[in-house]
Amino acid sequence: MKRIVLFMLALILSSSLLSGPYTVQAAPSVSIHAEAAALIDVSSGRILYSTQGDKSMRIASLTKIMTAIVAIEHGKLSDQVTVSRNAAGKEGSSIYLKLGEEMSLQHLLYGMMLRSGNDAATAIAEHVGGSVEGFAYMMNEKARLIGMDRSSFKNPSGLDEEGHYSTANDMAKLTAYALRNPVFRDIVKTKVKKAPNPNESWDYTWLNKNKMLNLYDGADGVKTGYTKVAKRCLVSSATRNGQQLAVVTLNDPDDWSDHSRLLDYGFKNFPLLPLVNKGDEIQGTPYVAGSSFGYPALESEKNQFTSQVKLNDQTSANYRLGQAGVLNYSMNGQLIGTVPLYMKGSPRLKLADHGAFSFSGSLGGTSSGADKWLFIVQYLFRIVFTGRSS
């Protein structure tokens, strides 16, 4: 009972770590064929275009974006996963795993994301979550933590099932979150992958089903999807001039063309406007910016940004660790990003620049608060559902 109480407490506390700057702004029109669609700037999380973006719909194998990021964050890539009867016999698209076959979690992730293997997705779920049901719980927890409040996951593959759905806007949020993970980024931009095949003398060779990788200049992800109910679904991403955009379309009979059109639209109309560079001196203070921050903006929006310095209490942990305060950026009064402030010459300036936007909302320019509560949720999950604390 004590464990369950602690678990529920962690869930309640972590509920405050949702939301981000996802407001859809007015912009030039664009014509596409999708029933629902969303275009997002990955670094800022700003949704640049949306049509029926909050409509609950089937998402087919786009589900595997969530499966992949949950497995990457909770699993060990070098683990050898044993294929169960349930996984080997899973219907739909497959990488043709055999009962009892062993494959590393890393290779299973490639097989799932490049070839959309439902067998790989099931094997991953059973290994990381203890069961498909346990893993689905983890998927829904991750969805809640990053603000996907109109989504529900029942399985790791995306096979049609009652109560399994999402929206274009939610999937855009998920994609932007996942693309901030280097392992995920490397997987989804891979065009061809080879993996050991214990059943034959030749290796597995997986060609990525995502044609956008070859059709669009700068394309670097993400995932295709199709079922008879969901129809054609697609998430793509591309990077140009240091800016990464991602597109989601649901039920789109002309998705390859529409994705090219939407990516072009985003890069043309919402270029990344640099607001501060790491190391820049902040006027009126002895401090410098601890990270760079840019925001996608229309030409007409460039004069709508404001910034405000907020200093940390000198008795606070952040101050003792070298962070003097934060520089908050707003657009039309809405907080859009937070940059840490350090003394010039601070050793913390040598750390990797993680950007100013956090999917957990306003956490002082870092994700430490979200990471703390996510760790608690993950730890308690292991205890309650698997009986393991490590």
Secondary structure, 3 states (H helix, E strand, C coil): CHHHHHHHHHHHHHHHHCCCCCCCCCCCCCCCCCCEEEEEECCCCCEEEEECCCCCECCHHHHHHHHHHHHHHHCCCCCEEECCHHHHCCCCCCCCCCCCCEEEHHHHHHHHHHHCCHHHHHHHHHHHHCCHHHHHHHHHHHHHHCCCCCCECCCCCCCCCCCCEECHHHHHHHHHHHCCCHHHHHHHCCCEEEECCCCCCCCEEEECCCCHHHHCCCEEEEEEEEECCCEEEEEEEEEECCEEEEEEEECCCCHHHHHHHHHHHHHHHCCEEEEECCCCECCCCCEEECCCEEEECCHHHCCCEEEEEEECCCCCHHHHCCCCEEEEEEECCEEEEEEEEEECCCHHHHCCCCCCCCCCCCCCCCCHHHHHHHHHHHHHHHHHHHCCCC
